[in-house]
Amino acid sequence: MSGPSMRSVFRRHRWRLLLSVVLLFTTMLAGVSLLGLSGGFLTGAALAGAAGMARSFNFFSPSAGIRGLTMARIVSRYFEKLVGHDVTLRIARDLRVWFFRRALPLAPARLGSSRTGELLARLVTDIGEVDGRMVRAVGPLLALAAMALAAVVAAVVIHWPAAVLLLVLALLVGAGVPWLAVRRGEAGESLRAQQRATLRTIAFEGLEGVADLTALHASDAWTLRVDEAARQLARSDSLRRRRLIGGNVLHAAISGLGLVAMLWLALAAFEAGSVSAPLAATLVFMTVALLEVAAGSGLAWQALQSAKVAGERLEQIVEQAPAVDDPAQPMAVPQTAAEVSFEQVVFTWPGESRQLLDGVDLRLAPGERIAIRGDSGCGKTTLSALLLRLWDPLQGVVRYGGIDLRQFAQADWHRQIAWLPQGAPVFAGSIADNLRLGGPQATDDELWEVLEQVRLGAWARQQGGLQAWVGENGATMSAGQARRLALARALLRKAPLMVLDEPTEGLDVDTAHALLNDLAAALGERSLLMITHGYLPEGVVQREYRLQQGRLTEQG
C-alpha cells in the first residue's frame, strides 16, 4: 500500500523551517558582524587615543552599530529558538501520525514479524532522531554556508587575499573536518540504532513478563542481558564521542593555524597600506567569529547522519508490501446479512511448507452460530484471519453473499464484522472510552444497554458510572470483567457477523460459561464464528466443527 512519504511531513512545515533557518542565519550574521565591528572599533579607538585624535574620532556610529547588532542578535536568537522548537514539535507530532497511518494497515500480518520493543524503539527513538533533522542538521549547515559566503563577500570588499583565506578555512572547518570525523560512520550509526532498539526491546519484554521471570527465578539472568545490551550501546556511544572529539581537536588545530595566517595577512596588508588598522582588526575578529560559529558543524553533520539512518529504519517498516490489497474497483458489500462460505481453501504461512488449511469447506448462514475446535497450532486462528481478510488464501476462495472477499474494499468489509480477539485489550481510559471504540456514535443509553447485556451494569454503577476510570490494561477489573467489557465493545458494532477467538481463554469454568450464555442471549440475529478449544454450554452454538490436519469435520 502506497502512502504519503516522510518528505511530505517536512514539506508541510517548509515555511516554518525556512523561517527557522533565516533566523539562525540572522543570529550568526549578527554575532560575526558584532565581533568584527567591535574589534575594528576598539582598535580604531585605541589608535586614535594614542595619536591624540580622540576628539575627531567617530565614536557614535560604531557604538550605534554595536548596540543594534547586540539587540538584533538577542531578538533573533530568541525567535530562532522559539520557532525551531515549535516546528520540531510539530514535525514530531506529524511523523508519529504518518508512521501510524502507514504502519497500521500492515497489522497484524506484516507487523507481526516485528517485536513490540523494536516497533517502540522506531516509534520513539528513531522519530526523535528524524524530527530534528532540519533544525539540528540541515538548517545549521545551510545557515553556516550562507554565513561563510557573507563573510567571504565582506572580506573581498576589504582585502581579497583575506577572502581567499576565509573561503579555504570555511571549507576546511565547515565540511572537510566534519567529513573526516563522520566518514564511514553510517555503519556505526546503524549498529548504534540497532543496539538502542535491542536494549529497549529487552527492557520492555522484561517489564511485560516480570511476573513470569520472577516465578521462574530468571530475573537475574534477564538483568544480565539488559546490562550487556547497555554496555554494547555505551561502547558505541563512546566511539561516536571519540570521533567527534577527534574532529574538534582537528578543528581547533586548523582554526589556530588559520587565525595566525589571517593575523599575518592583515598585518602585512596594513604595513603595505592596503587596509587601515581598524579594517585589518575587523578581518582578524571576523575570522575568530566565523571559526567559532563553524565549531558546531561536526554535531550538525553527525545529527544528519543519525537522522538518515533513523529515517531508513522507519521506512523499512512502512514500505513493506501489505499482505492484501484493495481491488482497483471494489464492489459494494451486501447491506443485508448474507452467507459466508469457505470453498476449497488452502493456506500456508509465508516461509513454511506445512499446509495449515488443506481444502477447507465451510458455510455459515445468516444468523447461524458455529464453533471451530482443534489443537493449538492447527490453524483455527488462521481461519478467522482469512475471514477478516488479514490474508488471502493461496487457493480457493472465501465469499460473502456469493462475492469473493477480494472484490471488497477492506474498510467496507471490516464494517460487517465485530471481532473479539484472544486477549482483547482494555485501554487506559473510562468505561465509555473503551466501549465507544466499538460504537463511536453510541449514546449513553446504548452503552448502559450493552453493559446490562453482558452483566456489567451493576459493576459500572458501583465504579461511578460510564466515566469511571478502568486503569492501565483494566487494572481495576477482574479477568472476567475485562473480557465482558471487550465483548460489550464488540456487540456495540452492530455488525451482522461476529468472530470470536478463544473468548474464554484464562477464565474459570463458571465465569466462562456465564460469559458464553450472556453472549448467546445478546447476539440476536447476528451470525457467529467462534474459535475455541473449551467446552461450550448447550445452546451457545448450533454446529461444531473440528479442524485437524488442515480439514474440517463436523462434530455430532
C-alpha positions as CSV (number, residue, x, y, z in Angstrom):
1,M,0.0,0.0,0.0
2,S,1.5,3.3,-1.1
3,G,1.0,6.4,1.0
4,P,2.5,9.8,1.8
5,S,6.2,9.9,2.0
6,M,8.2,11.1,5.0
7,R,9.3,14.1,2.9
8,S,5.7,15.2,2.7
9,V,5.7,15.8,6.5
10,F,8.6,18.2,6.2
11,R,7.1,19.9,3.1
12,R,4.0,20.6,5.2
13,H,6.2,22.8,7.5
14,R,8.5,24.2,4.9
15,W,7.7,27.9,5.7
16,R,8.4,27.4,9.4
17,L,11.6,25.5,8.6
18,L,12.7,28.3,6.2
19,L,11.9,30.9,8.9
20,S,14.0,28.9,11.4
21,V,17.0,28.8,9.0
22,V,16.6,32.6,8.3
23,L,16.6,33.4,12.0
24,L,19.6,31.1,12.6
25,F,21.5,32.8,9.8
26,T,20.5,36.2,11.2
27,T,21.8,35.2,14.6
28,M,25.1,34.0,13.1
29,L,25.4,37.2,10.9
30,A,24.7,39.4,13.9
31,G,27.2,37.6,16.0
32,V,30.0,37.6,13.4
33,S,29.3,41.2,12.5
34,L,29.3,42.2,16.1
35,L,32.7,40.7,16.9
36,G,34.2,42.1,13.7
37,L,32.8,45.6,14.2
38,S,33.8,45.6,17.9
39,G,37.3,44.6,17.0
40,G,37.7,47.3,14.4
41,F,36.1,49.9,16.7
42,L,38.3,49.1,19.7
43,T,41.4,49.1,17.5
44,G,40.5,52.4,15.9
45,A,39.6,54.0,19.3
46,A,42.9,52.8,20.8
47,L,44.9,54.2,17.9
48,A,43.0,57.5,17.9
49,G,43.7,57.9,21.6
50,A,47.4,57.1,21.3
51,A,47.7,59.6,18.4
52,G,45.8,62.3,20.4
53,M,43.0,62.3,17.9
54,A,40.2,61.1,20.2
55,R,38.2,64.2,19.7
56,S,37.9,63.8,16.0
57,F,37.3,60.0,16.1
58,N,33.7,58.9,15.3
59,F,32.6,57.0,18.4
60,F,28.9,57.3,17.8
61,S,28.3,55.4,14.5
62,P,30.2,52.2,15.6
63,S,28.7,52.4,19.0
64,A,25.2,52.5,17.5
65,G,26.1,49.7,15.2
66,I,27.3,47.6,18.1
67,R,24.1,48.3,20.1
68,G,22.0,47.5,17.1
69,L,23.8,44.2,16.3
70,T,23.6,43.2,20.0
71,M,19.9,43.8,20.1
72,A,19.4,42.0,16.7
73,R,21.4,39.0,18.0
74,I,19.3,38.8,21.2
75,V,16.0,39.1,19.4
76,S,16.9,36.7,16.5
77,R,18.3,34.2,19.0
78,Y,15.1,34.2,21.0
79,F,12.8,33.8,18.0
80,E,15.1,31.2,16.4
81,K,14.8,29.0,19.5
82,L,11.0,29.7,19.7
83,V,10.4,28.8,16.0
84,G,12.9,26.0,16.0
85,H,11.4,24.2,19.0
86,D,7.8,24.9,17.7
87,V,8.5,23.4,14.2
88,T,10.4,20.4,15.7
89,L,7.5,19.5,18.0
90,R,5.0,19.9,15.1
91,I,7.1,17.6,12.9
92,A,7.5,15.1,15.8
93,R,3.7,15.0,16.1
94,D,3.1,14.6,12.3
95,L,5.8,12.0,12.0
96,R,4.1,9.8,14.5
97,V,0.8,10.3,12.8
98,W,2.4,9.5,9.5
99,F,4.1,6.4,10.9
100,F,0.8,5.1,12.4
101,R,-1.2,5.7,9.2
102,R,1.4,3.9,7.1
103,A,2.0,1.1,9.6
104,L,-1.5,0.2,10.8
105,P,-2.6,-1.3,7.5
106,L,0.3,-3.7,7.9
107,A,-1.0,-5.0,11.2
108,P,-1.1,-7.7,12.2
109,A,0.1,-9.6,9.2
110,R,3.3,-7.7,8.4
111,L,4.0,-6.1,11.8
112,G,3.6,-9.5,13.5
113,S,7.1,-10.3,12.4
114,S,8.5,-7.3,14.4
115,R,8.9,-7.4,18.2
116,T,6.9,-4.9,20.2
117,G,10.0,-3.4,21.7
118,E,11.6,-2.9,18.2
119,L,8.5,-1.1,17.0
120,L,8.5,1.0,20.1
121,A,12.2,1.9,19.5
122,R,11.4,3.0,16.0
123,L,8.3,5.0,17.1
124,V,10.1,6.8,19.9
125,T,13.9,6.9,19.3
126,D,14.1,6.9,15.5
127,I,11.4,9.5,15.1
128,G,13.2,11.5,17.8
129,E,16.3,11.4,15.6
130,V,14.4,12.3,12.4
131,D,12.1,15.1,13.7
132,G,15.1,17.5,14.3
133,R,16.8,16.7,11.0
134,M,16.1,20.2,9.6
135,V,16.6,22.2,12.8
136,R,19.6,20.3,14.2
137,A,21.4,19.4,11.0
138,V,20.3,20.8,7.6
139,G,19.3,24.2,9.0
140,P,22.6,24.9,10.8
141,L,24.6,23.7,7.8
142,L,22.7,25.9,5.4
143,A,23.0,28.9,7.7
144,L,26.7,28.2,8.2
145,A,27.2,28.1,4.4
146,A,25.3,31.4,4.0
147,M,27.3,32.9,6.8
148,A,30.6,31.8,5.2
149,L,29.6,33.3,1.9
150,A,28.6,36.6,3.5
151,A,32.0,36.7,5.4
152,V,33.9,36.0,2.2
153,V,32.0,38.7,0.4
154,A,32.8,41.2,3.2
155,A,36.4,40.2,3.1
156,V,36.6,40.7,-0.7
157,V,35.5,44.3,-0.1
158,I,38.2,44.8,2.5
159,H,41.1,42.7,1.1
160,W,40.7,40.0,-1.5
161,P,43.6,37.7,-0.3
162,A,41.9,37.6,3.1
163,A,38.7,36.4,1.3
164,V,40.6,33.5,-0.3
165,L,41.9,32.5,3.1
166,L,38.4,32.8,4.7
167,L,37.0,30.6,1.9
168,V,39.6,27.9,2.4
169,L,39.1,28.0,6.2
170,A,35.3,27.7,5.8
171,L,35.6,24.7,3.5
172,L,38.1,23.0,5.9
173,V,36.3,23.5,9.2
174,G,32.7,23.5,7.8
175,A,33.0,20.5,5.5
176,G,36.4,18.9,5.5
177,V,36.9,18.3,9.2
178,P,33.3,17.1,9.8
179,W,33.6,14.7,6.8
180,L,36.8,13.2,8.3
181,A,35.0,12.9,11.7
182,V,31.9,11.2,10.4
183,R,33.3,9.3,7.3
184,R,32.3,5.7,7.3
185,G,30.2,6.4,10.3
186,E,26.9,5.3,8.7
187,A,27.6,1.7,9.6
188,G,28.3,2.7,13.1
189,E,25.1,4.7,13.3
190,S,23.2,1.8,12.0
191,L,24.7,-0.5,14.6
192,R,24.1,2.1,17.3
193,A,20.4,2.4,16.3
194,Q,20.0,-1.4,16.4
195,Q,21.7,-1.6,19.8
196,R,19.3,1.0,21.1
197,A,16.4,-0.9,19.8
198,T,17.7,-4.2,21.3
199,L,18.2,-2.6,24.7
200,R,14.7,-1.1,24.6
201,T,13.2,-4.4,23.4
202,I,14.9,-6.5,26.1
203,A,13.9,-4.0,28.8
204,F,10.3,-3.8,27.6
205,E,9.8,-7.5,27.4
206,G,11.4,-7.9,30.8
207,L,8.9,-5.5,32.3
208,E,6.0,-7.1,30.5
209,G,7.0,-10.5,31.7
210,V,8.3,-9.6,35.2
211,A,5.8,-11.9,36.9
212,D,6.8,-14.9,34.9
213,L,10.6,-14.1,35.2
214,T,10.2,-13.9,39.0
215,A,8.2,-17.1,39.2
216,L,10.9,-18.9,37.1
217,H,13.8,-17.3,39.1
218,A,15.0,-15.9,35.8
219,S,15.2,-12.2,36.8
220,D,18.9,-12.2,37.4
221,A,19.7,-13.8,34.0
222,W,17.4,-11.3,32.3
223,T,19.1,-8.4,34.2
224,L,22.4,-9.6,32.9
225,R,21.1,-9.5,29.3
226,V,19.9,-5.9,29.9
227,D,23.3,-5.0,31.3
228,E,25.2,-6.5,28.4
229,A,22.9,-4.7,25.9
230,A,23.5,-1.4,27.8
231,R,27.3,-2.0,27.7
232,Q,27.3,-2.6,24.0
233,L,25.4,0.6,23.4
234,A,27.7,2.5,25.7
235,R,30.7,1.3,23.7
236,S,29.1,2.6,20.5
237,D,28.3,5.9,22.1
238,S,31.9,6.2,23.4
239,L,33.2,5.5,19.9
240,R,30.9,8.1,18.5
241,R,32.0,10.7,21.0
242,R,35.7,9.9,20.3
243,R,35.1,10.6,16.6
244,L,33.5,13.9,17.5
245,I,36.3,14.8,19.9
246,G,38.9,14.0,17.3
247,G,37.1,16.3,14.9
248,N,37.0,19.0,17.5
249,V,40.8,18.7,18.1
250,L,41.4,18.9,14.3
251,H,39.0,21.9,14.1
252,A,40.9,23.6,16.9
253,A,44.3,23.0,15.2
254,I,43.2,24.3,11.8
255,S,41.4,27.2,13.5
256,G,44.6,28.2,15.3
257,L,46.7,28.0,12.1
258,G,44.1,29.8,10.1
259,L,43.9,32.6,12.7
260,V,47.7,33.0,12.7
261,A,47.6,33.1,8.9
262,M,44.9,35.8,8.9
263,L,46.7,37.8,11.5
264,W,49.9,37.7,9.4
265,L,47.9,38.6,6.3
266,A,46.1,41.5,8.0
267,L,49.4,42.9,9.4
268,A,51.1,42.6,6.0
269,A,48.2,44.4,4.3
270,F,48.3,47.2,7.0
271,E,52.1,47.6,6.6
272,A,51.7,47.8,2.8
273,G,49.0,50.4,3.2
274,S,46.3,48.2,1.6
275,V,43.9,48.4,4.6
276,S,43.6,50.6,7.6
277,A,44.3,49.3,11.1
278,P,40.6,49.1,12.1
279,L,39.8,47.1,8.9
280,A,42.8,44.8,9.5
281,A,41.5,44.2,13.0
282,T,38.0,43.6,11.6
283,L,39.4,40.8,9.4
284,V,41.0,39.1,12.3
285,F,38.0,39.3,14.6
286,M,35.6,38.3,11.9
287,T,37.8,35.2,11.3
288,V,37.6,34.4,15.1
289,A,33.8,34.7,15.0
290,L,33.4,32.6,11.8
291,L,35.6,29.8,13.3
292,E,33.6,29.8,16.5
293,V,30.3,29.5,14.5
294,A,31.7,26.6,12.5
295,A,32.6,24.7,15.6
296,G,29.1,23.2,15.7
297,S,29.3,21.8,12.2
298,G,30.6,18.5,13.4
299,L,27.5,17.9,15.6
300,A,25.3,19.0,12.7
301,W,26.9,16.5,10.3
302,Q,26.6,13.8,12.9
303,A,22.9,14.6,13.5
304,L,22.3,14.5,9.8
305,Q,23.9,11.0,9.6
306,S,21.9,9.8,12.5
307,A,18.7,11.2,11.0
308,K,19.4,9.5,7.7
309,V,19.8,6.1,9.4
310,A,16.8,6.5,11.6
311,G,14.7,7.6,8.5
312,E,15.7,4.4,6.7
313,R,14.7,2.3,9.7
314,L,11.3,3.9,9.8
315,E,10.8,3.4,6.0
316,Q,11.9,-0.3,6.4
317,I,8.7,-0.8,8.4
318,V,6.2,1.3,6.4
319,E,7.4,0.4,2.9
320,Q,6.6,-3.3,3.4
321,A,4.1,-4.6,0.9
322,P,0.7,-5.3,2.7
323,A,-0.5,-8.8,2.9
324,V,-3.6,-7.9,1.0
325,D,-4.6,-5.2,-1.5
326,D,-7.8,-3.4,-2.2
327,P,-9.2,-4.0,-5.8
328,A,-9.0,-1.2,-8.3
329,Q,-12.8,-1.0,-8.5
330,P,-14.2,-2.5,-5.3
331,M,-17.7,-4.0,-5.3
332,A,-20.3,-2.9,-2.7
333,V,-20.7,-5.2,0.3
334,P,-24.3,-6.6,0.6
335,Q,-26.1,-4.5,3.2
336,T,-28.3,-7.3,4.4
337,A,-27.0,-10.3,6.3
338,A,-25.6,-12.9,3.9
339,E,-24.0,-16.3,3.8
340,V,-20.2,-16.7,4.5
341,S,-18.6,-19.6,2.6
342,F,-15.1,-21.1,2.5
343,E,-14.7,-23.1,-0.7
344,Q,-11.7,-25.4,-1.0
345,V,-9.5,-23.0,0.9
346,V,-5.7,-23.8,1.1
347,F,-3.3,-21.7,3.1
348,T,0.3,-21.9,4.1
349,W,2.2,-19.3,6.1
350,P,5.0,-17.5,4.2
351,G,8.3,-19.3,4.6
352,E,6.7,-22.5,5.8
353,S,5.9,-25.7,3.8
354,R,3.2,-27.2,6.0
355,Q,-0.4,-26.5,4.8
356,L,-2.4,-25.3,7.8
357,L,-5.6,-25.4,5.7
358,D,-6.0,-28.0,3.0
359,G,-9.2,-27.7,1.0
360,V,-11.4,-26.3,3.8
361,D,-15.2,-26.1,3.0
362,L,-17.5,-24.2,5.4
363,R,-20.8,-22.4,5.2
364,L,-22.2,-20.0,7.8
365,A,-25.8,-19.0,7.1
366,P,-27.2,-15.6,8.3
367,G,-28.0,-15.8,12.0
368,E,-26.2,-19.1,12.4
369,R,-23.7,-19.8,15.2
370,I,-20.9,-22.3,14.8
371,A,-17.8,-23.2,16.7
372,I,-14.4,-24.4,15.4
373,R,-12.3,-26.6,17.6
374,G,-8.9,-28.0,17.3
375,D,-5.5,-28.4,18.9
376,S,-3.2,-25.4,19.4
377,G,-1.4,-24.6,16.1
378,C,-3.9,-26.5,13.9
379,G,-5.0,-23.4,12.0
380,K,-8.1,-22.2,13.9
381,T,-6.9,-18.6,14.2
382,T,-5.7,-18.7,10.6
383,L,-9.3,-19.5,9.6
384,S,-10.5,-16.3,11.3
385,A,-7.6,-14.3,9.8
386,L,-8.8,-15.3,6.3
387,L,-12.4,-14.4,7.2
388,L,-11.1,-11.0,8.4
389,R,-9.1,-10.8,5.2
390,L,-5.8,-10.2,7.0
391,W,-4.5,-12.7,4.5
392,D,-5.8,-14.2,1.2
393,P,-6.0,-17.9,0.6
394,L,-3.3,-19.5,-1.6
395,Q,-6.0,-21.5,-3.3
396,G,-9.8,-21.5,-3.1
397,V,-12.0,-18.6,-2.2
398,V,-13.8,-17.0,0.8
399,R,-17.2,-15.5,-0.2
400,Y,-19.8,-13.3,1.4
401,G,-23.2,-13.3,-0.3
402,G,-21.6,-15.2,-3.1
403,I,-18.9,-12.5,-3.7
404,D,-15.2,-13.1,-3.3
405,L,-13.9,-11.1,-0.3
406,R,-11.1,-9.9,-2.6
407,Q,-13.6,-7.9,-4.5
408,F,-14.5,-5.7,-1.5
409,A,-12.6,-2.7,-0.1
410,Q,-11.1,-3.8,3.2
411,A,-12.6,-1.0,5.1
412,D,-16.1,-1.8,3.7
413,W,-15.7,-5.5,4.6
414,H,-14.4,-4.9,8.1
415,R,-17.5,-2.8,8.9
416,Q,-19.5,-6.0,8.5
417,I,-17.5,-7.8,11.3
418,A,-17.3,-7.5,15.1
419,W,-14.1,-9.2,16.2
420,L,-13.2,-10.2,19.7
421,P,-9.6,-11.5,19.5
422,Q,-7.9,-13.6,22.1
423,G,-6.7,-11.4,24.9
424,A,-8.7,-8.3,23.7
425,P,-7.1,-5.3,25.5
426,V,-8.8,-2.9,27.9
427,F,-7.3,0.5,27.3
428,A,-6.4,3.1,29.9
429,G,-9.4,5.4,30.0
430,S,-13.0,5.4,31.1
431,I,-15.7,2.7,30.7
432,A,-17.3,4.9,28.0
433,D,-13.9,5.4,26.2
434,N,-13.4,1.7,25.9
435,L,-17.0,1.0,24.8
436,R,-17.1,3.7,22.1
437,L,-14.1,2.1,20.3
438,G,-16.8,-0.3,19.1
439,G,-19.5,2.3,18.6
440,P,-18.2,5.9,18.3
441,Q,-21.7,7.4,17.9
442,A,-23.3,5.3,20.7
443,T,-25.4,7.2,23.2
444,D,-25.1,6.8,26.9
445,D,-28.4,4.8,26.9
446,E,-26.9,2.4,24.3
447,L,-23.8,2.0,26.5
448,W,-25.8,1.1,29.5
449,E,-27.9,-1.3,27.5
450,V,-24.9,-3.2,26.2
451,L,-23.4,-3.3,29.7
452,E,-26.6,-4.8,31.0
453,Q,-26.4,-7.4,28.2
454,V,-23.0,-8.6,29.5
455,R,-24.0,-8.2,33.2
456,L,-21.7,-5.3,33.9
457,G,-24.4,-2.7,34.6
458,A,-24.2,-3.1,38.4
459,W,-20.4,-3.1,38.4
460,A,-20.3,0.1,36.3
461,R,-22.7,1.9,38.7
462,Q,-20.5,0.8,41.7
463,Q,-17.5,2.3,39.9
464,G,-19.2,5.6,39.5
465,G,-20.8,5.3,36.1
466,L,-19.7,5.5,32.5
467,Q,-16.8,7.9,33.2
468,A,-15.2,5.7,35.8
469,W,-11.5,5.0,35.1
470,V,-10.6,1.4,34.4
471,G,-6.9,1.8,34.7
472,E,-4.0,0.6,32.6
473,N,-4.8,-2.7,31.0
474,G,-8.0,-2.8,33.1
475,A,-6.1,-2.8,36.3
476,T,-9.3,-2.1,38.3
477,M,-11.1,-5.1,36.8
478,S,-11.0,-8.8,37.2
479,A,-10.2,-11.0,34.1
480,G,-13.9,-11.9,33.7
481,Q,-15.0,-8.3,33.9
482,A,-12.3,-7.2,31.3
483,R,-13.4,-9.9,28.9
484,R,-17.1,-8.9,29.3
485,L,-16.2,-5.3,28.7
486,A,-14.4,-6.3,25.5
487,L,-17.4,-8.3,24.5
488,A,-19.7,-5.3,25.1
489,R,-17.4,-3.3,22.8
490,A,-17.7,-5.9,20.1
491,L,-21.5,-6.0,20.5
492,L,-21.7,-2.2,20.0
493,R,-20.5,-2.5,16.5
494,K,-23.9,-4.0,15.5
495,A,-22.3,-5.8,12.6
496,P,-24.1,-8.8,11.1
497,L,-21.1,-11.1,11.7
498,M,-19.2,-11.7,14.9
499,V,-15.9,-13.5,15.1
500,L,-14.6,-14.6,18.5
501,D,-11.1,-16.1,19.0
502,E,-10.9,-18.1,22.3
503,P,-13.3,-15.7,24.2
504,T,-13.0,-17.6,27.4
505,E,-9.2,-18.2,27.5
506,G,-7.8,-17.8,31.0
507,L,-11.3,-17.7,32.7
508,D,-12.5,-20.2,35.3
509,V,-15.3,-22.6,34.2
510,D,-18.2,-20.8,35.9
511,T,-17.1,-17.3,34.6
512,A,-16.6,-18.8,31.1
513,H,-20.0,-20.4,31.0
514,A,-21.8,-17.3,32.3
515,L,-20.0,-15.2,29.6
516,L,-21.0,-17.6,26.8
517,N,-24.6,-17.8,27.9
518,D,-24.8,-14.0,28.0
519,L,-23.2,-13.9,24.6
520,A,-25.8,-16.2,23.1
521,A,-28.6,-14.1,24.5
522,A,-27.1,-10.8,23.3
523,L,-26.3,-11.9,19.7
524,G,-29.8,-11.7,18.4
525,E,-29.9,-12.3,14.7
526,R,-26.1,-12.0,14.2
527,S,-24.0,-14.8,12.8
528,L,-21.2,-16.2,15.0
529,L,-18.0,-17.9,14.2
530,M,-16.2,-18.9,17.4
531,I,-12.7,-20.3,17.6
532,T,-12.4,-22.3,20.8
533,H,-11.0,-25.4,22.4
534,G,-13.1,-25.2,25.6
535,Y,-16.4,-26.9,26.5
536,L,-19.5,-24.9,25.3
537,P,-22.7,-24.9,27.2
538,E,-25.7,-26.2,25.3
539,G,-27.4,-23.6,23.1
540,V,-24.4,-21.3,22.6
541,V,-23.8,-22.6,19.1
542,Q,-25.8,-24.7,16.6
543,R,-23.0,-26.6,15.0
544,E,-19.5,-27.5,16.0
545,Y,-16.5,-28.5,13.7
546,R,-13.1,-29.9,14.4
547,L,-10.1,-28.7,12.4
548,Q,-7.5,-31.4,12.1
549,Q,-4.6,-31.8,9.6
550,G,-6.0,-28.9,7.6
551,R,-9.5,-30.4,7.2
552,L,-12.8,-29.5,8.9
553,T,-15.0,-32.3,10.2
554,E,-18.5,-31.6,11.6
555,Q,-19.0,-32.9,15.2
556,G,-22.1,-34.7,16.3
